[in-house]
Amino acid sequence: MPSLREFNERLASMASMRRVTSTMKLVAGSHLHRVQSDLSRPEQFTRDLAALMPILQQPRFAQHRLLQPPPEKGAASCS
């Protein structure tokens, strides 16, 4: 049969493990929250880009240099 001293040591050890486990849960929760917020950022970018596309498809932007296909590699360049 364990003595009172062994019993108290065991309780202290269990309390210490409980604190470590609790801290690990907090850290894991923090990491999960950060990853979830990182995953939602591209969705917002996609929504903003989808809202911008109809504007860029208007005729007044048809000849804009950023909306033209890239030049051919062998095309005449500035010499």
N, C-alpha and C positions, 0 to 999 in steps of 0.2 A: 504494500500500500504506500502511495507516495506521501511524503511528508508535506507539511504546510508550506515549507520553503520551496520545495519542488513545484507544488501547485501554484504558488505565487509567481515563480519564474516562468512557468508555462503560460499563465494568464498574461504576463507582461510581454512574452514572446508573441502571443496571439494578437495582442493589441498593436504591437509594432507591425506585424504582418498586415493587419487591417488598415493601418495608416498608409503603408506602402501600396496596398491594393487600391485604396481610395485615390491616392495620388496618381497611380497609373491610369485609373478610369478617367480622371480629370484631363490628363494629358491626351489620352486617346480621343476623348470628346472634343478637345480643342483641335486636334489634327483633323478629325472628321469634319468639323465645322469649316475649317479653312479649305479643305479639299472640295466640299460641297459648294462653297462660294466661288472657288476657282472654276468649277464646272459650269456655273450659271453665267459666267461672263461671256462666253462665245454666243450664247443664246441672245443676249442683248445686242451684241454686235450684228448678228444675223438679222434681227428685227430692224435695226437701224439701216442696214444695207438694203433690205427688202423695201423699206420706205423710200430710200433714195433712188432705186432703180427706175420707177416711173418718171421721175424728174429728169434723169439722165437720158431717157429714151425720147424726150421731146425733140422736135425738129431743130430747134435753135442750138442744140448741143451736138448735132450730127457730125459737124465738121471739126469739132474740137480735137486737138492733137492727142489728147490722152485717151480718146475713144476710138482712134484709128488703129488698125492692125500694125504691129511692129514692122519696120522695113526689112526687106530681105537681106541676108548676110552679104550676098554678092552685089548689092545695089550700090550705085554711085555714092561715094561719101566725100566729105570735104577733104581736098588734097592740098 
